[in-house]
């Protein structure tokens, strides 16, 4: 008895052709241009000299880059350390169903609708000691607050601004993970007499692992590329207290017009983000596969 295989229809690939064209123009071609600039010395639009890996070596020896990288890593880790637990707590406190749940969801998501440059402007006014509520409150409590004159206060203000802006995203993702847990798990926990902490540790937290992984990766990548908010709020100052990697790159490319070093640094920047996200993803996968020990 002979069997015939049904031919596979490959016409579906034409449906993703517009996506491939858009990706080529928005990602691949600019990336190829950056690679081209990173190995050349752009003397003028008509004159270029091939320098190989000279710009990469120069960028890696730049002490300002090392300081900006350490500053950026500290900020991103602080963002994760604050926003992830705070978002989980906010999701646990939100109503599960009914009109209250809808109202809270809309209210929580309001800050996500505000553009990044507007967020910086809002906090620029909010932190002023003469007309801003936050600045006036700091003065009322006896704190000499100035996000434009004190490096530590400027860094903390940028962190607080990012927490205010993006913690709702973590809360919404965690809330979606909580709502996907079947009621049978909670019923079994009530029968066993489990405490709220035990329910969170052995039921809710493991079931939220997928959405929390997405939240961690999204917040890490976004915080590692932060630019608009601190640029509008502090301009990178005072000094270099809030000059992160993206602003350092902008100063190289636009301020100093060093296209070669800026292109080399942008590629290094891209590889750093990929490497850190890869390490973070694998670490979270390894932690998630470890089964917690249940104590009787």
N, C-alpha and C positions, 0 to 999 in steps of 0.2 A: 504494500500500500504506500503510495507516494504522498508525501506531504509538501505543501507549498507554503512558503512564508509570505505573509502579507507585506507588500511594500510600505515602507515608512514614508509618510508625507512630511517633507521638509519645508513646506511653504510657510509654516508657522514662524520660521526664522525671519521672514520679511516683516513680521509685526514688530520685532525689536530693532529693526534697522534704523528708525528715527532716533531711538535711544542711543544706539551706537554712534550715530552721527553727532548727536548733542554732546556725548561724552568725549568724542574725539576733539571737538572744537573747544570745549570748556575745560578739559583736563589734560588730554594727551599732548595736544599741540603746545599749550603753554609750558608743560613740563619739558618737552623737547627744546623749547626756546631757552628755558632756564639752564638746562644742561649745556646748551651751546654757549651761553654767556659765561658759565662757570669755568670754562677752560680757555677763555680769551680775555685779553686786555682791551677794553673798549676805549680807544683813544679818541675817536670821533665816529660819527655815523658811517663814514666811508672808510675808516682805517681801523683795523683790528689786528692784534698780534696773538698768536696761539701761545699760551703759557702752561698748558698741561694742568698739573695738580697744584700749582703754586698758590692759588687762592685758597684752596682747601687747607693747605699747611699754614697759611697766614691766619686764617680764621681760627683754626684749632689752637694757635698760640696766643690768641687775643685774650688778655686777662679780663676785659670788660664782658666778653662773652661768657667766661666762666662764672663771673659774678651774677650775670643775668640768668644763667642756667640754674644756679643754686637758688636764686630768688624765685624763679619760676617753679622749681620743684617744691620748694617750701610752700608756696601759695597753693599749688594744685593739691598737695597732701592735706593742707589745712582745709581746703574746700571739701574734699572727700570726708575728712574726719568730722566735719560739722554738718554738712548737708545730708549725708546718708543716714546717720542716726536721727537727725531732726525730721527728715522726711518720713522715716518709718514711724516715729512717734506721732507725727501729724496724721498719717494714714490710719493708725490704730485708733486715734481719737475721733475720726470723722464718722458721722452716722452711716450705717450700712445701707439703708434704703429709705424710701419715702421722699417727701418734698424737701425735708431738711437736708438729705443727702445731695439732692440736685443743687440746692442753694449753696451749700458749702463747696461743692465741686466748682461751681461757677466763680464763687468768691476767691477760692484758692488759686484758680487759673488766671486771675486778672493780671497779675504781674508778668506772666509769660507773654501777654499780648503787647507789652510796651516795647518799642524799638530800643536797641542797645544805646544809641546816642541820647535818646530821651531819658533813659535810666541814669546815665551819667549826669545829665543836666538836673534831673530831679534831686539827686543826692548832692550835687554841687550847691543847690539852694538849701536843701534840707540840713546840710552840715554847717551852714554859715551861722556864726554866733550872734549876728544882729537881727536876721529875719528868719532863720531856719529853726524848726522845732527841735531837732536833735542837738544843734549847736547851743541853743538857749538852755536846753535841759542839762547839758554837760556843765555849762557855766553855773546854773542854779544849784547843781550838786557840788560845786566847788572845784571842778576839774578844768584846768586850763587847756581847753581843747582847740586844736588848730590843725586841720588836715592838710593845710598848705605850708605849715611851718615846722611840724614835728614828723619825723620820718616814721616812727612807730605808729603814731596815730593815723597817718596817711595810709600805711599798709593795712591796718586794722579796719579803716573805713572802706577801703576797696574790698576787703574780705566780707565785711558786713553787707555791703551793697550786693555782692555776688550771691551771698546767702539769701538775701531778701528776694532777689530776682529769680533764682533757679531752684531753691528748695521745693517750691510747688511742683516742679517737674518730677522730682524724686517721690514726692508724696502721691502724685497721681499714678505713677507707675506702681508704687507699693500698694496703693488702694486697689488697682486692677488685679494685682496678684492675690490680695486678700479675698477679693470677691470671687475669684476662681476656685477657691478651696471648697470642696463639697461639705455639706452640713454633717455628713456621716462621721467625719473626723471629730467635729466638735461634740457630737452626741456620744461617741466612744470616750472622749476625754471627760465628759460630765459623768458618765457611768463609772469611770475609774477614779473619779474624784481628783482630777488633775488641777493644779493651781493655774492662775493666769500666766505666770512666768513659764510653767511647764508647757502650757499650750503654745505660747509664743516660741519657745525654744525648739520643741519637737514637732510642731505642726505648722505654724505660720511661717517661721523663718526658713525652714527647708523648702516649703512650697513657693516662697517668694524668691528663691535663689535665681531663677531665670530672669525675672524683671529687675532684680537688684543688680545682676551682672550687666544688663543693658544700661541701667542708671549709672553705675560706676564708670563704665567705658565712655558713655556720653558726657558725663560731667568732667571726667579727666581730660578727654580730648578738647572739650570746649574751654575749660579753664586753662589748659596749656597753650591755647591759642588766643587768649583774651587780649583785646586791644582797645576797642572803642570806649568801654566804660572807664578804665583808668586814664585813658588819654583825655577824655572830656573832663573828668573829675579833677585830676591832679597834673595832667600833662607829663607824667612820668616822675614827678618830683615828690617832695623836695629832694634835691640832688638826684640820685638814681633809685630812691627807695621803692618806687612803683614802676620802674622801667623794666618791663618783662621782655621776653624774647621777641615777641611780635613787634614791639616798639623799637627794640634794638635793630631789628631787620629793616624797619621802615626808615630809621635814621640813616642806615647804611645806603639804602637804595635811593631814597628820595632826598633826604637832607644833605648827604655828602655826594650823591650820585656815583657811588662806587658800585657799578653794576656787576662787575666780576666777583668781588668778595661777597656782595649781597646775594648773588645767584648761588655761589658755593655754600653760603650759610643757609639759604632757604632749603637746599637739598639736605644738608646736615640736620636742619630743623625737622624736615619731613621724616628722615630716617629715625631720629630720636623718638618722635611720636609713635611711629610704627613699632619700634623696638619696645618701648615702655608699655604700649597697649598689648603687645604680644605677651610680654612677661606677666602683666596684670591679669590678662585673660586666662592664661594657663595656671596661674596661682589660684585664681578663683575657682577654676574647674577642679583643681586638685583638692582644694578645701571643701568644695561642694560634694565630692564623691566620698569623703570620709564620713562614715556613719557615727553619729554621737552615741555615747554610751548611756543607756537608760539605767538610772539607779533606782532600785526599789525602795 
